[in-house]
């Protein structure tokens, strides 16, 4: 039950944040985004001598928040991640819900379609705890982005490539 309390708080706060962010304008579908990721997940061995790894995937939805910073986009994302088994046997994967704030900074000095991103969030699943990440992305079209990120979680490191559809 203790694991579900942060999840319920996070889920219940998303609509409130979106509502407060839009200054009474209500829900705006054009601020939504949907995405999927493929990842390479690494868990450091607690006994030394190396680490173990497994492939994984995530699906997520995001909502863009309003801000007054030029060339910066802020979103709140919620998603579900699942890895393959790290070892043979039952319960040797990492899965669960997560929620994160993501900041994207456009980099027009380098390329008008390039952006850097940073993420800070909370993993509510098997690798529960704070997650922190950084990466880069590219706008393929005004509605489609690709991203590459490194995310550090409590017990694992994640290298992921994402596809994002902006509405």
C-alpha positions in Angstrom: 0.0 0.0 0.0 2.9 2.4 0.8 4.1 2.1 -2.8 0.7 3.2 -4.2 0.4 6.4 -2.2 3.1 8.3 -4.2 1.5 7.0 -7.4 -2.0 8.2 -6.4 -0.6 11.6 -5.4 1.4 12.0 -8.7 -1.6 11.0 -10.8 -4.0 13.2 -9.0 -1.7 16.2 -9.2 -1.3 16.1 -13.0 -4.8 17.5 -13.9 -4.4 20.2 -11.2 -1.0 21.2 -12.6 -2.4 21.4 -16.1 -5.4 23.3 -15.0 -3.4 25.8 -13.0 -0.9 26.1 -15.8 -3.5 27.2 -18.4 -4.9 30.0 -16.2 -8.4 28.8 -16.5 -8.3 27.9 -20.2 -9.0 24.3 -19.4 -7.6 21.2 -21.1 -5.9 21.9 -24.4 -5.4 18.8 -26.6 -2.7 20.4 -28.7 -0.4 20.3 -25.7 -0.5 16.5 -25.5 2.2 14.2 -26.6 2.5 10.4 -26.8 5.7 8.5 -27.0 7.5 5.1 -27.0 11.1 4.2 -26.1 13.5 1.3 -26.6 16.1 1.1 -23.9 19.3 -0.6 -22.8 19.2 -1.0 -19.0 22.3 -1.7 -16.9 22.3 -2.8 -13.2 25.7 -2.6 -11.5 26.6 -5.8 -9.7 26.6 -5.3 -5.9 29.3 -8.0 -5.7 31.8 -6.3 -8.0 33.2 -7.8 -11.2 30.8 -6.2 -13.7 27.2 -5.5 -14.3 24.2 -7.1 -15.9 22.0 -5.6 -18.7 18.7 -6.1 -20.4 16.7 -4.5 -23.2 13.5 -2.7 -22.4 10.7 -0.5 -23.6 8.5 2.4 -22.3 5.3 4.1 -23.3 4.4 7.5 -22.1 2.1 10.5 -22.3 3.0 14.1 -21.7 1.4 17.5 -21.3 3.1 20.8 -22.1 3.1 23.4 -19.4 3.0 27.1 -20.0 6.2 29.1 -19.4 7.6 32.5 -20.3 11.1 31.3 -21.2 12.0 31.8 -24.8 13.0 28.6 -26.7 12.2 26.4 -23.7 9.4 23.8 -23.5 8.4 22.2 -20.2 6.3 19.1 -20.0 5.0 16.6 -17.4 5.3 13.0 -18.5 3.8 9.8 -17.0 4.7 6.4 -18.4 5.2 2.7 -17.9 8.6 0.9 -18.4 9.3 -2.8 -18.7 12.7 -4.6 -19.2 13.5 -8.1 -20.2 14.9 -10.4 -17.6 18.4 -9.6 -16.2 18.8 -13.2 -15.0 17.1 -16.5 -15.6 14.1 -17.1 -13.3 11.1 -15.2 -12.1 11.0 -11.6 -11.1 14.3 -10.6 -12.6 13.1 -7.6 -14.6 12.4 -4.0 -13.8 8.9 -2.6 -14.5 6.5 0.0 -13.3 5.1 3.5 -13.5 7.1 6.7 -13.5 6.4 10.4 -13.6 8.8 13.2 -14.6 9.2 16.8 -15.5 11.1 17.4 -18.7 12.7 20.6 -19.9 13.6 21.0 -23.6 15.9 23.9 -24.7 16.0 24.6 -28.4 19.5 24.9 -29.9 19.0 27.1 -33.0 22.7 28.1 -32.9 23.6 24.6 -34.0 20.5 23.5 -35.9 16.9 24.9 -35.7 15.5 21.3 -35.2 17.9 20.3 -32.4 17.2 20.5 -28.7 18.8 19.5 -25.4 16.6 18.0 -22.7 16.8 17.3 -19.0 14.4 15.2 -16.8 13.8 14.9 -13.1 11.2 12.5 -11.8 10.1 9.6 -9.6 10.1 5.9 -10.5 7.2 4.2 -8.7 7.9 0.7 -9.9 10.5 -2.0 -9.1 13.4 0.6 -9.4 11.6 3.0 -7.2 13.2 6.3 -6.3 14.3 9.5 -8.0 15.3 9.4 -11.6 17.5 12.0 -13.3 18.3 12.2 -17.0 19.8 14.3 -19.9 19.9 14.0 -23.6 19.2 15.5 -27.0 16.4 15.4 -29.5 15.6 16.3 -33.1 12.3 17.6 -34.5 11.8 15.5 -37.6 8.6 17.5 -38.3 6.7 20.0 -36.2 4.7 17.0 -34.8 7.3 14.2 -34.6 10.5 14.2 -32.4 13.2 11.6 -31.8 15.3 11.6 -28.6 18.3 10.0 -27.1 18.7 10.0 -23.4 20.7 8.8 -20.4 18.6 8.3 -17.3 20.1 7.4 -13.9 17.6 5.5 -11.6 18.1 4.2 -8.1 19.5 0.7 -9.1 19.9 1.0 -12.9 21.2 3.2 -15.7 19.1 3.6 -18.8 20.2 4.4 -22.3 17.1 5.0 -24.4 15.9 6.2 -27.8 12.4 7.6 -28.0 9.8 8.5 -30.6 7.4 11.3 -29.6 4.2 12.4 -31.4 3.2 16.0 -30.5 -0.5 16.9 -31.0 
